[in-house]
Amino acid sequence: MRQLKKIDEFTLNGIYRKDSPFYGNFYPFRFETEARLKETLAANGFVVKYCETITRSYYDSKELFQHISIEVEKE
């Protein structure tokens, strides 16, 4: 089994913990903050039209993940 490694501050080399909700995603897996995502999109000519953070629980609410739902438009 491969070991978890951070590629950069926000990216893992994959999800290798067998009891993780996203186990089996053996490719770079990026976590992002809403603020950084908006900043990156704006820097690349996108305007945010809608942005929400959705929290989802896994394993009887023992593990929480936040997902970002975002709608953008190219300037």
Backbone as a printed PyTorch tensor [residue, N CA C, xyz], in Angstrom:
tensor([[[  0.8460,  -1.1840,   0.0000],
         [  0.0000,   0.0000,   0.0000],
         [  0.8920,   1.2470,   0.0000]],

        [[  0.5500,   2.1920,  -0.8640],
         [  1.3140,   3.4370,  -0.9280],
         [  1.0590,   4.2840,   0.3010]],

        [[  2.0060,   5.1180,   0.6150],
         [  1.8890,   6.0150,   1.7500],
         [  1.3030,   7.3550,   1.3010]],

        [[  0.5190,   7.9450,   2.1780],
         [ -0.0230,   9.2630,   1.9310],
         [  1.1050,  10.2850,   1.9090]],

        [[  1.1080,  11.1280,   0.8860],
         [  2.0860,  12.2060,   0.7940],
         [  1.3740,  13.4660,   0.3590]],

        [[  1.8350,  14.5860,   0.8820],
         [  1.3150,  15.8690,   0.4370],
         [  2.1520,  16.3340,  -0.7520]],

        [[  1.4730,  16.6040,  -1.8600],
         [  2.1490,  17.1240,  -3.0440],
         [  2.4290,  18.6050,  -2.8550]],

        [[  1.4700,  19.3040,  -2.2860],
         [  1.6270,  20.7020,  -1.8950],
         [  0.7120,  20.9290,  -0.6990]],

        [[  0.5430,  22.1660,  -0.3120],
         [ -0.2170,  22.4780,   0.8990],
         [ -1.6560,  21.9460,   0.8640]],

        [[ -2.2470,  21.8420,  -0.3310],
         [ -3.6500,  21.4800,  -0.4480],
         [ -3.9080,  20.1620,  -1.1720]],

        [[ -2.8700,  19.4840,  -1.6440],
         [ -3.0660,  18.3060,  -2.4870],
         [ -2.3870,  17.0670,  -1.9100]],

        [[ -3.1610,  15.9790,  -1.8320],
         [ -2.6250,  14.6820,  -1.4140],
         [ -2.3430,  13.8520,  -2.6620]],

        [[ -1.4460,  12.8920,  -2.5420],
         [ -1.1260,  12.0350,  -3.6950],
         [ -2.2160,  10.9980,  -3.9690]],

        [[ -3.2140,  10.9360,  -3.1440],
         [ -4.3310,  10.0090,  -3.3070],
         [ -4.9530,   9.7270,  -1.9530]],

        [[ -6.0130,   8.9750,  -1.9590],
         [ -6.6960,   8.6030,  -0.7130],
         [ -6.4540,   7.1090,  -0.4970]],

        [[ -5.6020,   6.8020,   0.4550],
         [ -5.1580,   5.4240,   0.6860],
         [ -5.6570,   4.8230,   1.9970]],

        [[ -6.3170,   5.6180,   2.8260],
         [ -6.8630,   5.0980,   4.0790],
         [ -8.1170,   4.2910,   3.7650]],

        [[ -8.1010,   3.0190,   4.0510],
         [ -9.1890,   2.1230,   3.6520],
         [-10.5430,   2.5050,   4.2360]],

        [[-10.5750,   3.1690,   5.3840],
         [-11.8680,   3.5590,   5.9500],
         [-12.2500,   4.9990,   5.5990]],

        [[-11.5650,   5.5940,   4.6370],
         [-11.9110,   6.9340,   4.1690],
         [-13.0870,   6.8600,   3.2010]],

        [[-13.9980,   7.8420,   3.2310],
         [-15.1040,   7.8510,   2.2730],
         [-14.6300,   7.8930,   0.8200]],

        [[-13.4510,   8.4140,   0.5850],
         [-12.9510,   8.5510,  -0.7830],
         [-11.8290,   7.5660,  -1.1070]],

        [[-11.7350,   6.4920,  -0.3100],
         [-10.7280,   5.4650,  -0.5620],
         [-10.8500,   4.9480,  -1.9890]],

        [[ -9.7130,   4.7640,  -2.6070],
         [ -9.6970,   4.2490,  -3.9740],
         [ -9.3990,   5.3220,  -5.0020]],

        [[ -9.4260,   6.5720,  -4.5790],
         [ -9.0440,   7.6620,  -5.4720],
         [ -7.5210,   7.7780,  -5.4140]],

        [[ -6.8540,   6.9350,  -6.1700],
         [ -5.3920,   6.8530,  -6.1290],
         [ -4.7630,   7.7930,  -7.1500]],

        [[ -5.1390,   9.0180,  -7.0710],
         [ -4.6190,  10.0780,  -7.9430],
         [ -4.6240,  11.3630,  -7.1240]],

        [[ -3.9610,  12.3970,  -7.5690],
         [ -3.9360,  13.6320,  -6.7790],
         [ -5.3470,  14.0900,  -6.4130]],

        [[ -5.5270,  14.3860,  -5.1530],
         [ -6.8230,  14.7450,  -4.5790],
         [ -6.6360,  16.0900,  -3.8990]],

        [[ -7.2780,  17.1200,  -4.4050],
         [ -7.0480,  18.4870,  -3.9280],
         [ -8.1610,  18.9510,  -3.0040]],

        [[ -7.7520,  19.5600,  -1.9290],
         [ -8.6640,  20.2250,  -1.0070],
         [ -8.4590,  21.7210,  -1.2170]],

        [[ -9.5280,  22.4730,  -1.1930],
         [ -9.4270,  23.9010,  -1.4820],
         [-10.3230,  24.6780,  -0.5400]],

        [[ -9.9370,  25.9150,  -0.2560],
         [-10.7970,  26.7850,   0.5310],
         [-11.6380,  27.6160,  -0.4270]],

        [[-12.7770,  28.0400,   0.0320],
         [-13.6570,  28.8640,  -0.7990],
         [-12.9370,  30.1500,  -1.2220]],

        [[-12.2480,  30.7730,  -0.3010],
         [-11.5500,  32.0330,  -0.6020],
         [-10.4700,  31.8430,  -1.6680]],

        [[ -9.6630,  30.8100,  -1.5380],
         [ -8.6020,  30.5680,  -2.5240],
         [ -9.1800,  30.1870,  -3.8860]],

        [[-10.2520,  29.4320,  -3.8920],
         [-10.8830,  29.0530,  -5.1450],
         [-11.4100,  30.2960,  -5.8720]],

        [[-12.0930,  31.1610,  -5.1460],
         [-12.6020,  32.4080,  -5.7440],
         [-11.4560,  33.2670,  -6.2720]],

        [[-10.3870,  33.3520,  -5.5030],
         [ -9.2160,  34.1360,  -5.9070],
         [ -8.6090,  33.5800,  -7.2090]],

        [[ -8.4490,  32.2890,  -7.2750],
         [ -7.8840,  31.6450,  -8.4640],
         [ -8.7830,  31.8500,  -9.6760]],

        [[-10.0730,  31.6840,  -9.4850],
         [-11.0090,  31.8780, -10.5900],
         [-10.9840,  33.3270, -11.0860]],

        [[-11.0040,  34.2870, -10.1710],
         [-10.9680,  35.7060, -10.5460],
         [ -9.6860,  36.0380, -11.3040]],

        [[ -8.5730,  35.4830, -10.8630],
         [ -7.2850,  35.7300, -11.5180],
         [ -7.2470,  35.1660, -12.9330]],

        [[ -8.1630,  34.2430, -13.2420],
         [ -8.2130,  33.6350, -14.5650],
         [ -9.4260,  34.0820, -15.3790]],

        [[-10.0120,  35.2040, -14.9810],
         [-11.0710,  35.8170, -15.7660],
         [-12.4720,  35.2870, -15.5490]],

        [[-12.7240,  34.6860, -14.4040],
         [-14.0650,  34.1840, -14.1080],
         [-14.7230,  35.0430, -13.0410]],

        [[-16.0300,  35.2110, -13.1620],
         [-16.8260,  35.9340, -12.1750],
         [-17.6990,  34.9120, -11.4580]],

        [[-17.6730,  34.9240, -10.1360],
         [-18.4800,  33.9920,  -9.3450],
         [-19.9200,  34.5050,  -9.3050]],

        [[-20.8410,  33.6670,  -9.7630],
         [-22.2650,  34.0040,  -9.7540],
         [-22.9750,  33.4190,  -8.5350]],

        [[-22.4390,  32.3040,  -8.0300],
         [-23.1000,  31.5820,  -6.9420],
         [-22.0470,  30.7250,  -6.2610]],

        [[-22.0570,  30.7060,  -4.9450],
         [-21.1070,  29.8660,  -4.2280],
         [-21.7000,  29.4480,  -2.8840]],

        [[-21.7180,  28.1620,  -2.6350],
         [-22.2190,  27.6080,  -1.3760],
         [-21.2710,  26.5330,  -0.8760]],

        [[-21.1880,  26.4110,   0.4200],
         [-20.4310,  25.3350,   1.0380],
         [-21.4300,  24.3050,   1.5670]],

        [[-21.2260,  23.0670,   1.1910],
         [-22.1170,  21.9870,   1.5810],
         [-21.3320,  21.0240,   2.4690]],

        [[-21.8580,  20.7500,   3.6400],
         [-21.2080,  19.8030,   4.5480],
         [-21.9290,  18.4720,   4.4430]],

        [[-21.1500,  17.4330,   4.2810],
         [-21.7020,  16.0780,   4.1820],
         [-21.0030,  15.1830,   5.1970]],

        [[-21.7680,  14.3660,   5.8570],
         [-21.1940,  13.4360,   6.8240],
         [-21.1080,  12.0410,   6.2240]],

        [[-20.1630,  11.2750,   6.7520],
         [-19.9610,   9.8880,   6.3530],
         [-19.8210,   9.0570,   7.6210]],

        [[-20.1270,   7.7830,   7.5000],
         [-19.9440,   6.8260,   8.6050],
         [-20.6530,   7.2670,   9.8840]],

        [[-21.9550,   7.4480,   9.7410],
         [-22.8010,   7.8040,  10.8840],
         [-22.3460,   9.1150,  11.5240]],

        [[-22.0420,  10.0800,  10.6830],
         [-21.6340,  11.4440,  11.0810],
         [-20.2940,  11.5130,  11.8040]],

        [[-19.4690,  10.4730,  11.6810],
         [-18.1690,  10.4780,  12.3510],
         [-17.1130,  11.2410,  11.5610]],

        [[-17.3240,  11.3850,  10.2500],
         [-16.3560,  12.0840,   9.4200],
         [-17.1160,  13.0700,   8.5390]],

        [[-16.6730,  14.3260,   8.5740],
         [-17.3360,  15.3780,   7.8100],
         [-16.4340,  15.8730,   6.6910]],

        [[-17.0330,  16.1420,   5.5580],
         [-16.3410,  16.7730,   4.4400],
         [-17.1700,  17.9660,   4.0070]],

        [[-16.4960,  19.0330,   3.6520],
         [-17.1840,  20.1720,   3.0730],
         [-16.8910,  20.1990,   1.5810]],

        [[-17.9300,  20.4320,   0.8120],
         [-17.8320,  20.5110,  -0.6370],
         [-18.2340,  21.9210,  -1.0520]],

        [[-17.6540,  22.4140,  -2.1120],
         [-17.9810,  23.7410,  -2.6100],
         [-18.7800,  23.5780,  -3.8900]],

        [[-19.9350,  24.1910,  -3.9230],
         [-20.7600,  24.2370,  -5.1260],
         [-20.6570,  25.6690,  -5.6490]],

        [[-20.1410,  25.8030,  -6.8750],
         [-19.8580,  27.1440,  -7.3860],
         [-20.2720,  27.2610,  -8.8500]],

        [[-20.8670,  28.3780,  -9.1620],
         [-21.2130,  28.6930, -10.5430],
         [-20.4250,  29.9270, -10.9440]],

        [[-19.7200,  29.8310, -12.0610],
         [-18.9060,  30.9440, -12.5380],
         [-19.2340,  31.2490, -13.9930]],

        [[-18.8430,  32.4240, -14.3980],
         [-19.0290,  32.8490, -15.7760],
         [-17.7430,  33.5000, -16.2550]],

        [[-17.3540,  33.1910, -17.4660],
         [-16.1530,  33.7900, -18.0330],
         [-16.4500,  35.2370, -18.3900]],

        [[-15.5590,  36.1470, -17.9810],
         [-15.7550,  37.5650, -18.2770],
         [-15.7320,  37.8150, -19.7580]]])
